[in-house]
Amino acid sequence: MKTLREVDIRVPFVGRGQELERTATALTEGRVTTLVGPGGSGKSRMALEAIDRDGGDYAVVALSGTAEGAVNDAVAVALGARESPGIDAASAIEDALRRSPRPILIDNCEHVLDEARAICALMAAVPGVRVLATSRHRLGLENETVVEVGPLPRDEARAFVLACLRAKDPDFVPDRLDEDRITAVAGALDGLPIAIDLAVARYPAITLAQLARDLRRIVPSQFRTTRSTDPRHQTLERTIEWSTTLLSAPARLLFAACVSFSGWFDAEDLRAVGDPQMDAGAATAALDELADHSLIVRLQGGRFTVLAPVRAVASRRAEALRNAATFSQRHAIRMRDNSLRVRDAYADTDLLEFVASITDRYDDYRAALDWTLHHADRLHVGVELVRMLTAYWGDRGRLAEGMRWTQRALDVASNAGTLDAAEVGHLTYAHLRICYAMGNYVEMLEQGPSLIGAFTRVGDRLSLGRAYNLLSVASLGIGAVEDAEKFGETAVALHRAIDHRRGVASGLCNLGNAALEGRFDPATALLHYREGLELALEPGGEAIRVLIHGNIAEALYALGDLAEAERSCALSLEAAELLGNEAYRGWGYGILARIRLARGDFREAGRALRTAIEYLMIEPGNEYVAAAAELAARLALARESPAEAARLFHAARRFRMRHILMQAGPAILEASEAFARSTEALTPEEVAAAERASQGVESAPELLAAARASLEVGVAASGAWYDGPDTTNGEHELG
């Protein structure tokens, strides 16, 4: 997502002394400050100046390209907040800010005012959070401080014209006639900073004398198509329209096309949307022309963007050319093609780079997908977008959002009937991957036959093997061990037939899980895991290596080899660190906590568990969350707090039942035995009280918070239990 800080600001900040002083006071004394003014008055630029003077440690959210219904998602992405089952984007944002309060800048709220108002109110209610917003209209919040940002006063407007001229010609020194012309330009443009910047952008190709003369000739009757009744908005639109009349034909066409992009674009992007037949050199020259006119803004790395006040005029120009629909279709195809290039470049070798590439242009990918879902005859373009975005939704914890998109795509496909069996299969597979991340195993198994049927009909053995692996996981999730084994064996056979080593490794991992969790046979599980590990050592196998090393640690733990179990756990944590997956880190530290608890080292077990909880608070994984709470309960029992242990056990059991996580396995058996010990030490009344106390714990964050609070109780009781998080990052003392 583009942030304001990426814009190459050519002209130094001018004036606004009183407004900045009022803003500084408001940021010190209040929770919500809104800079309000007409489009083009310089609210965004002033907001950047204000936060730089305030210390600069702001999360910046640019809403200019954000559609209705997507504000919370945009804020969550900017804050790194992650959804989880039962936790929507707003709740994830609140939780992220409570854990790490920081000031927020929300820019360009006017077109999504209701959503912006709601999320700003939610964030401002978090202690330690201040919100600075920019909008053409006040948010209307209680205790909101509004700072009006109008056109520049005459002297400041003149100073800004001079600054813009010197940005084009550092040696410019005005004479007496130039002083009069500068005054004329500032007056003709009503002191609007963006209008001044756009107009002066033609200097020195147009002299200052010509510029003053041309601006005086602009009359409102020439621009009766404007939809704005505010004279200052009309001034801005007239200035932009005047600037476009000076463009070459290719530049005018690309200017109309640039509004298709929500975020950044480069020359190839804009040529593909505006006119794929345009010569690449001509497209680059047209982009330079647009940038020289300040109609688009240069970013770093050969990228460009469109500022919000210019976007509306570009949109009307696209409509006037009757090309808006064509541009939207080409934009969707371009983003599809980009997604394929990203997937080919990174998906099989570097998951971090893959997801980062999606994040960088997420607004555009989402806009492209939305367009395809409104045009069923182009839905096949959306299939590729869904397949790529599923990795993003899963890695970034945007599960509820992913579920909405994949379900919507399936509904459109079902009604339209325009996709072939393979495309329907890929959509279904993407949807079931989100179901898996949310622990919705029942839906996975219900849709499994249609998924298998789709890939069988087209003879896609790779996708068929992946589907069987997914169903193996789902079957074990509900305790259907024989089905899990059958699906896992089929997946292994299919992947072996096409020599897909990571697919075979995944199938062997699933067979190992069935042996360990379903059959209580750690020796057999270990054989499957180790065979799979040999196949997962090639580039791109990082994720499966995390799982296999962790599962080997689990199997060795069950066999009583704690030293080797800890070594394997360290390897899993090392791979999770490289992968950047917080849920895997949380799982790995949870295994480490179990190993240390088995050794009777309660202090080190507490440290590892606290670290696991910290990672899981960032990226919950349902089963990992339940296991963490059960470990905290076992530590509470070890320090002779059976009532607290029983409360946590009850909460974890309720959580498992809600998310269908009641499959068997050594870890769950250990938890069940410890639960029985905790209840033996209590009276029936105390057991009932513990169960009642657990009923308020409904979500993953609440269960993790309860587990963390239990650890902190242990710290207060005895410093020997825990003295801070485990920061070893996989580098453990072994033996």
Disulfide bonds with the S-S distance in Angstrom:
none
